[in-house]
Amino acid sequence: MPPRKKKKAEPKSRGLTPGEVGDEKPPAAAAKLAGDVEKDGGAPLAVYRDPLGGHGQVLAALPIELVDPTPFQRDLSETHVKRLTGVLEALDRFLDPIIAVRTPEGRYWTPNGNHRLASMRALGARSIVALVLPEAEVAYKILALNTEKAHNLREKSLEVIRMARDLATRNGRTEDDYALEFEEAAYLTLGVCYERNGRFAGGAYHPLLKRVDAFLGKPLSSALEVRRERADALLELDTAVVAAMAALKERGFESPYLRPFVVARINPIRFQKGGKPEFDETIAKMLTSAKKFKAEGVKPEQLARAGGPSDE
């Protein structure tokens, strides 16, 4: 049965009217936040309700020295910062407010504005305009909120595993509770792999992991141990795959698709439909097949047909 199409929303059927957005009596949490911003040396510019869900929020100018990126997000791209700095300097305007949440220490975390923040600092700015939200948990919606620069697989995975470690120290909730924040279970396993090997070719394994890796119903502290074990298994598999690639190269095969080709050849669920294959069993079977890989049985036309994504 084909999936049902999502019903299109009726025009003007949801959210607030312009007058309701600017209601003079915003939610108490937003009003308190505006007061805190002022105490911190910032300037609340507007307190209003979000037009979609009616949530209270504050548009504010913040002292730039009080603003930090969330400590678990991806590293800065110096190339992107340089390009963005040039654009801001040419325009002589800052037109895209960052999102921020206030910490108990009176600092402001931005989950989606690290590059803009770095560019404003590079230009010597004293303040930065932010959409400040009362709900601190928004800081963990990094992937959904990002509007600056598309994440690649490595950046996403590192950001998610760092986020998981931070959250594990805060409460006893399960990994599965954070499915929205983490987006994919595969990012957690790949994140550990990338921490151990910054050049790990995660792109070759990502399609497989999306099928066999699932969020765990364990508290995050316990789930992180499972992620370490799964990363160990995946890195061991990759070592065997690299050996198979070396055997192919000895036979004269040269292609950017060698790793995806080997991974596809040893994948026991490649043509399996339905169900959720088990991670440990699948990776164990692949490891056995990789160690038995026979390069002499590969024909040039088979590799030529493989194509697909390169290592990263």
Secondary structure, DSSP 8 states (H G I E B T S, - for coil): ----------TT-SS--HHHHT-SS--HHHHHHHHHHHHTT-EEEEEEE-TTT--EEEEEEEEGGGEEE-TTS----HHHHHHHHHHHHHHT---S-EEEEE-TTS-EEESS-HHHHHHHHHTT-SEEEEEEES-GGGGG-HHHH--SS---HHHHHHHHHHHHHHHHTT---BGGGGHHHH--HHHHHHHHHHHH-TT--GGGTHHHHHHH----SSBHHHHHHHHHHHHHHHHHHHHHHHHHHHHHHHTT---TTHHHHHHHHH-TTTT--SS---HHHHHHHHHHHHHT--GGG--HHHHHHH------
